[in-house]
Amino acid sequence: MTEPRTELDERFSDPDATATTWEQARSVLESAQLAWLTTVRADGRPHVTPLVHVWLDDAAYVTTGPTEQKHRNLESNTAVALTTGCANWDSGLDVVVEGRAVRVRDRALLERLAAQWRTKWDGESWVFAPSDDGFTHDEGGRADVFEIRPTKVLAFGKGTFTHTRHVFGR
C-alpha cells in the first residue's frame, strides 16, 4: 500500500503538537479488541454497533450475519466509518477509518483472516471456518466478511491534543 499523505490540522491541535504518524494510528487499529462500525440505514439514519475486527494488509475486516441490521445497511450503502480508541479525555489515541465495505469471497484471503481472528484473541473466542463466500462458526451460523480499505484515517491524540488526517490514494 502507498503511504498516506499525513496532515496535522492546527485548528484542533495544541500549538506545539506534531502529527500522529501513520505507524502510530495503524498500531491502534491492529491492537484494538473492539471498534464501533457506523453504517447508514436505507432511510439515511446512522446505525452504530460495537464489534470485533482485525487489521490485515492495511485494511480493516469485520463480520456480520446476513440478517443483521449492519448487513442490510451495507447492501444499499457501502460507506462506513470504523472507530476505536479509549474513553479517556486526557490520554490515548482515538482513530476513525473512513472507507467502503466490500464483501470478501476470496478463499485464500478468508483463510488468512480466520487465522488472524484466532490469533488476535485466545484462540477459542473468535473461531471461524472459511467457506466459499464467508465464514461459518461453531453455533452453525454464517458470517459474511467485509473489507474496509481506508480512504481517510483520522487520529485524535489526547493529552497533547492532535488532530491528524491520513489521506490515501490521492
N, C-alpha and C positions, 0 to 999 in steps of 0.2 A: 504494500500500500504506500502511496505517496504520503510523505509527511504533510500534515495540515499547515495552513497559514495560521499563525498564532498572533492574536492582538489583545492587548490589555485595554479595557475600557476605563479610562482615567476618571470618567464621571462618577463611577461607582467603586473606585478603588482608593485606598489610602494614598496620600501624597508620595510616599517613598516605596510603594509596592512594586513588585515585579510580576510579570505574567506567570501564571501557573504553567509549567511545562506540560507538553503532551504526555510525557512519560509519567508524570505525577497523576494526571487525570486518568490515564489508562490503568495505572496501578489500582486506583479506587474501583474502577469498573471490573477489573479482574478479581479483586478480593472481596467485593461486596457479596454478602449472602442473600440480601433482599433488595429488591428495587420496586418501583411503582411504575406500571405501564399505563399511559394515558392514550386512549383511543377515542374515536368520535362516533357517536351513535348516528343512525340514519337521519334523525331529526336535528342534528347539529350539537346536541348536548354532549359534554365530555363524560367519559367513563374512566375512572381511575381504579386500579386494583393492584395490591401488592402481589409479587410473585418472585420465584427464584429464577435466576438467569445464569448463563455462562457467557464469558467473553472469549472468543477464539478467532485468530486471524483477523484482528481489527474489526470485528463485528460482534454485536450482542445477539444472543439467541434466547428465545422464550418459547414456552409450550402453552397450548390451550386446547381444551376439549372442544369438539365441534358444536356442542350445544351451549357453550358459554357465551356470555354477552360480548366479551372482547373478540371472540372468533366471529360472531355475527357482524360486529363493527368492522373488522378487517376485510370482510367480504365486500363491503361497499366503499371503504375509505382506508387506504393503507398508511396514511400519515399518522405517525406516532411520536411520543416522547417517552423516554425511559429515564427515570430519575433515581438517584441513590446518593447516599451520604450519611450524615449524622444529624441528630436533633439538637446539637449544641449551637448556641449563638456565637460563642467567642473562640471556638477552636474547630478544626477539622476542615474538610473539603467536601462540598456538595457538587455533584456532576449531573448534567442533563444531556442526554443524547437525543438529537432530532434526526429523523430519517423516515424511511418507508419500510414497512414489514412485508417481506416476501416469503412465501411458503417454500420450505426446503423439502425436496423429494429425492435428492441425490443420495443413494445408499451409502457410498463411501463417506460422505460428509456426516450423515446420520450416525454411522458407526463411531466416528471421531467424537461427535457431540455426546453420544451416550456415555462414552468413556470419560469425557470431560465432566459430565454431571456426577458420575460415580466418584471420581477422584476429588472433586471440589468439596464434597461432604464426607461422611464417614463410610462411604462405600455401600451403605444399606438404605439411606433415606431417600435418595432420588435415583432409583434404578429403572432405566428404560431399556426396552429391547427394540432395536431398529426394525422397521418393516419397509415395505416398498414405498410408502408415502408418509411416513412419520414414525411415531413411537407407539408401542403398547407398554402397559405396565402391569404390575402384579395383580391389581384389582380387576384386571380383564378389560380395562378401558383403553381408549385410543387417545393419543395426544398428537396434535399437529404441531409442527415446529416452524417457527418464523425467524428469519434473519433480519436484523436491523443494522444496516450498513449506514454509518453516520454521514450526514451532510454537514451537520454542525454539532459541536460539543461545547457546552458552556460549563465553566468551572468557577465555583464561588468559594474562594478561600475566606476563612473566618479567623479572627484573632488579628492578624494583619489582613485587612479586607482587600480582596482582589476580585475582579470580575474579568475573566479571561474567555475569549472566544477562539475556538479552533475550527477553522473552516476547511472542508475537504472538497477537492475536485474543481477548484476554480482558479 
